[in-house]
Amino acid sequence: MENDNSLEEEFQETTVLHEHFSFTADKGQEPLRVDKYLMNRIENATRTKIQNAAKEGNIFVDDVAVKSNYKVKGGNVVRVMFGHPPHENLLVPEDLPLEVVYEDDTVVVVNKAAGMVVHPGHGNYSGTLINALLFHFDNLPQNEQQRPGLVHRIDKDTSGLLVIAKTEEALTHLSKQFFDKTSERKYLALVWGNVTDEAGTIEGHIGRHPKNRLQMLVFPEGETGKHAVTHYKVLERLGYVTLVECQLETGRTHQIRAHMKHIGHTLFNDERYGGDSILKGISFSKYKQFVENCFKIIPRQALHAKTLGFEHPKTGKWMQFDSEIPQDLQEVLTKWRNYAQHKQL
């Protein structure tokens, strides 16, 4: 009898499920298949992965396992559970290339390549900047989300500069600078359309899009989302597109992407926000081919974190870093310059 009990206890231990995602459907949610519902909310999740999770009994609605065709309604609590802890608890060092711009015993500044995820998330359990940092540096301090050394982040398909803390003191000091808005972050963005003003400031709370949770939306009234401020200035006008410099006063998720779309200038080839369509220009097939060639050269949103400035946590000295424009963005700018020069716009 004792053996039976111990076997049962062992089985129960092996079937403990860990919550990875939890969503409460809005009251006005119209009935929607749970696989479609989750696709709109989990970044980098494919329908196949979600359907497989449902087949394996890992998707629950109001604590009951459901199939992928279950219709989610307002008020339902949808949870995705797996037999292993969330990915954040499974960080593994990986020998990945890392472009170190500056390093001392307190901080590291890296130039992240486009396509590299900053920290593990659904569908990206490896190959991230964090995995690389764990390989190259020992004993990095953990931030509040248990992410080693991370002070701030940039999106997967955004290239550019990030500062990493190597000590607890540096992490606290740098995090306070970002919170107090005393750090400096300037981005280059190629956007659709001819930006009217030479310079300007975009203010508007940023929060999750109510219908597409993978997008952020600007709420000008400020009742929803978090306060966000972006300063911009025009660097180069190229007819149907404009190169702008954006300086962040706050650092919200997708801030530049959402703010620029809000003023009618979606980032070039920003798939998530509709910038991968021809938003400005003419109907000639040669023009369409030209834009599609540009999309192939830069298969991501045209955004680069070019300049980073902060006070050194140990010396108090102001540190300023500037990075070169990545090759894909440089090539696209050259193509648009040639086009603007030789075509009647």
C-alpha positions in Angstrom: 0.0 0.0 0.0 2.9 2.3 0.8 4.3 1.7 -2.6 1.0 2.6 -4.3 0.8 5.9 -2.3 4.4 6.8 -3.1 3.8 6.1 -6.8 0.6 8.3 -6.8 2.5 11.1 -5.1 5.3 10.8 -7.6 2.8 11.0 -10.5 1.2 14.1 -9.0 4.5 15.8 -8.7 5.4 15.1 -12.3 2.1 16.5 -13.5 2.3 19.9 -11.6 1.5 22.6 -14.2 3.1 26.1 -14.1 1.3 29.1 -15.3 3.0 30.8 -18.2 0.2 33.2 -19.4 -3.1 34.4 -17.9 -5.7 36.7 -19.6 -9.1 37.8 -18.5 -11.4 38.4 -21.5 -13.0 41.9 -21.7 -16.6 42.1 -20.8 -17.5 43.1 -24.4 -15.5 40.2 -25.9 -17.5 38.6 -28.7 -17.2 34.7 -28.8 -13.8 33.9 -30.4 -11.9 30.7 -30.8 -9.4 30.3 -28.0 -6.5 29.7 -30.4 -7.3 33.0 -32.2 -7.8 34.8 -28.9 -4.3 33.7 -27.7 -2.6 34.5 -31.0 -3.6 38.1 -30.6 -2.1 38.2 -27.1 1.1 36.1 -27.0 4.0 37.5 -28.9 5.7 35.2 -31.4 3.1 32.4 -30.9 2.0 30.5 -34.0 -1.4 29.0 -34.3 0.2 25.5 -34.6 2.0 25.9 -31.3 -1.2 27.1 -29.6 -3.3 24.2 -31.1 -0.6 21.7 -30.0 -0.8 23.2 -26.5 -4.6 22.7 -26.5 -4.2 19.1 -27.7 -1.8 18.4 -24.8 -4.3 19.8 -22.3 -2.3 22.9 -21.5 -4.9 25.6 -22.3 -7.5 26.3 -19.6 -10.6 28.5 -19.5 -12.0 29.1 -16.0 -9.7 26.2 -14.8 -11.1 23.7 -17.3 -8.9 22.3 -20.1 -10.4 23.2 -23.5 -9.8 22.4 -27.2 -8.5 25.0 -29.6 -12.0 25.6 -31.0 -13.5 26.6 -27.6 -15.2 30.0 -27.9 -13.9 32.6 -25.4 -16.5 35.0 -24.0 -16.4 38.1 -21.8 -15.2 37.5 -18.3 -13.5 34.1 -19.1 -10.0 33.6 -17.5 -7.8 32.0 -20.1 -4.6 30.4 -18.8 -1.7 28.6 -20.6 0.0 26.0 -18.3 3.0 23.8 -18.9 4.8 21.1 -17.0 8.0 23.3 -16.7 8.5 26.7 -15.0 8.3 29.9 -17.1 11.2 30.5 -19.5 12.6 33.3 -17.2 13.5 30.6 -14.7 15.4 28.6 -17.3 18.1 31.0 -18.4 21.1 29.2 -20.1 24.4 30.8 -21.0 25.0 30.6 -24.8 28.2 31.5 -26.8 26.6 34.0 -29.1 28.3 36.9 -30.9 28.1 40.1 -28.9 29.4 43.5 -30.1 30.8 45.2 -27.0 31.2 48.9 -27.5 32.5 49.7 -24.0 33.3 47.7 -20.8 34.7 48.4 -17.4 34.1 46.7 -14.0 30.7 48.4 -13.6 29.0 48.7 -16.9 28.9 47.2 -20.4 27.5 48.9 -23.5 26.5 46.6 -26.4 25.3 47.3 -29.9 22.5 44.8 -30.4 21.9 43.4 -33.9 18.4 43.5 -35.4 16.7 40.2 -35.0 18.1 39.4 -31.6 15.5 39.3 -28.8 16.7 41.0 -25.6 15.3 38.6 -23.1 13.5 35.2 -23.3 9.8 35.2 -24.0 7.3 32.9 -25.6 8.8 31.3 -28.7 12.3 32.7 -27.9 13.7 30.6 -25.1 17.3 30.8 -26.5 19.4 33.0 -28.7 18.6 36.1 -26.7 20.9 38.9 -25.5 20.5 37.7 -21.9 21.7 34.2 -23.0 24.8 35.8 -24.5 25.4 38.1 -21.5 25.3 35.1 -19.1 28.0 33.4 -21.2 30.3 36.4 -21.5 29.9 37.9 -18.0 29.8 36.3 -14.5 27.5 37.3 -11.6 25.4 39.9 -13.3 22.8 41.4 -10.9 19.2 40.5 -11.3 16.6 43.2 -11.9 13.0 43.1 -10.6 12.0 40.7 -13.4 14.9 38.4 -12.7 16.7 39.4 -15.9 20.5 39.6 -15.3 22.0 43.0 -15.8 19.1 44.5 -17.8 18.4 48.2 -17.3 16.3 48.9 -20.4 15.4 47.0 -23.6 14.8 47.5 -27.3 12.5 45.5 -29.6 13.8 42.3 -31.3 13.9 44.0 -34.8 15.3 47.3 -33.5 19.1 47.5 -33.7 21.3 49.6 -31.4 22.8 50.5 -28.1 22.0 49.1 -24.7 23.7 49.6 -21.3 24.1 46.5 -19.0 24.8 46.7 -15.3 27.6 44.5 -13.9 27.0 45.3 -10.2 24.0 45.7 -7.9 25.0 49.3 -7.3 25.2 50.0 -11.0 21.8 48.4 -11.7 20.2 50.6 -9.0 21.9 53.8 -10.2 21.2 53.3 -13.9 17.6 52.2 -13.3 17.0 55.4 -11.4 18.5 57.5 -14.2 16.1 55.9 -16.7 13.2 56.4 -14.3 14.1 60.0 -13.6 14.6 60.6 -17.4 18.2 61.9 -17.0 19.6 59.3 -19.4 19.7 60.2 -23.1 18.4 57.9 -25.9 18.2 59.0 -29.5 16.9 56.8 -32.3 17.0 57.0 -36.1 13.6 56.1 -37.7 12.7 56.0 -41.4 9.0 56.7 -41.5 6.3 56.8 -44.2 5.2 60.3 -45.5 6.7 63.8 -45.6 6.7 64.9 -41.9 5.2 68.4 -41.9 7.0 70.0 -39.0 10.8 70.3 -38.8 10.6 69.2 -35.1 7.9 68.4 -32.6 6.9 66.6 -29.4 4.4 63.7 -29.3 2.6 63.2 -26.0 0.0 60.6 -25.3 -0.5 57.7 -23.0 0.5 54.3 -24.4 -1.3 51.1 -23.6 -2.2 47.7 -25.1 -4.6 47.8 -28.1 -8.0 46.6 -26.9 -8.5 44.3 -29.9 -4.9 43.4 -30.9 -2.9 42.9 -27.7 0.4 42.7 -29.7 0.0 46.3 -30.7 0.3 49.4 -28.5 -2.1 52.3 -29.0 -1.9 56.0 -28.1 -4.7 57.2 -25.8 -4.5 61.0 -26.0 -6.9 61.6 -23.1 -4.6 59.9 -20.7 -7.2 57.7 -19.0 -5.7 54.4 -20.3 -2.0 53.4 -20.5 1.2 55.1 -19.3 2.4 58.6 -19.9 4.8 58.8 -22.8 6.7 61.6 -24.5 8.8 61.5 -27.7 10.7 64.4 -29.2 11.4 64.3 -32.9 13.2 66.3 -35.6 13.5 65.8 -39.3 17.0 64.9 -40.6 16.3 64.2 -44.2 13.2 64.4 -46.5 13.2 61.8 -49.2 9.8 62.4 -50.8 7.5 59.6 -49.7 9.6 58.8 -46.7 11.4 60.9 -44.0 14.4 60.2 -41.9 13.8 61.4 -38.4 15.6 61.5 -35.1 13.5 60.5 -32.1 14.6 61.3 -28.5 12.8 59.4 -25.8 11.8 61.2 -22.7 10.0 58.1 -21.4 10.6 54.5 -22.4 7.3 52.7 -23.1 6.9 49.5 -25.0 6.9 50.3 -28.8 6.9 54.0 -27.9 8.4 55.4 -31.1 6.5 52.9 -33.3 3.1 53.8 -31.7 3.7 57.5 -31.4 4.9 57.9 -35.0 1.9 56.0 -36.3 -0.4 58.1 -34.1 0.8 61.3 -36.0 0.3 59.5 -39.4 3.9 58.5 -40.0 4.2 54.7 -39.5 7.7 53.3 -39.5 8.9 51.9 -42.8 8.4 48.2 -43.0 7.0 47.9 -39.5 4.9 44.8 -40.1 3.0 45.0 -36.7 1.8 48.5 -37.3 1.1 48.3 -41.0 4.3 49.9 -42.3 5.0 46.8 -44.5 2.4 48.2 -47.0 3.0 51.0 -49.5 1.4 53.8 -47.4 2.6 56.8 -49.6 3.5 57.1 -53.2 2.3 56.4 -56.7 0.5 53.5 -58.3 3.2 52.8 -61.0 4.4 49.2 -61.0 8.0 50.3 -61.1 7.5 52.2 -57.8 5.8 49.2 -56.2 8.8 47.1 -57.3 11.2 49.7 -55.9 9.5 49.7 -52.5 9.3 45.9 -52.3 13.1 45.7 -53.1 13.6 48.1 -50.1 11.5 45.9 -47.9 13.7 42.9 -48.8 16.9 44.9 -47.9 15.5 45.8 -44.5 13.1 43.0 -43.5 12.2 44.8 -40.2 11.0 48.2 -38.9 13.5 50.9 -39.9 14.5 51.8 -36.3 18.0 52.1 -34.8 19.0 53.1 -31.2 21.9 55.3 -32.4 22.9 57.4 -29.3 23.0 56.5 -25.6 24.1 58.8 -22.8 24.2 58.2 -19.0 26.1 59.2 -15.9 28.6 56.5 -14.9 27.3 54.9 -11.7 30.8 54.8 -10.1 32.7 57.8 -11.4 29.8 60.2 -11.9 31.2 61.1 -15.4 28.8 61.6 -18.3 29.2 58.7 -20.8 28.1 59.3 -24.4 28.0 56.6 -27.1 27.1 56.8 -30.7 26.7 53.8 -33.1 27.0 53.6 -36.9 23.9 53.2 -38.9 23.5 49.5 -39.6 24.1 48.3 -43.2 20.5 47.4 -44.0 19.2 50.8 -43.0 22.1 52.5 -44.8 21.4 50.7 -48.0 17.7 51.6 -47.9 18.5 55.3 -47.3 20.9 55.2 -50.3 18.1 53.8 -52.5 15.6 56.4 -51.4 18.1 59.2 -51.9 18.7 58.0 -55.5 15.0 57.6 -56.1 14.2 61.1 -54.7 16.9 62.6 -56.8 16.0 61.1 -60.1 12.2 60.8 -59.9 9.5 63.5 -60.0 7.9 63.1 -56.5 
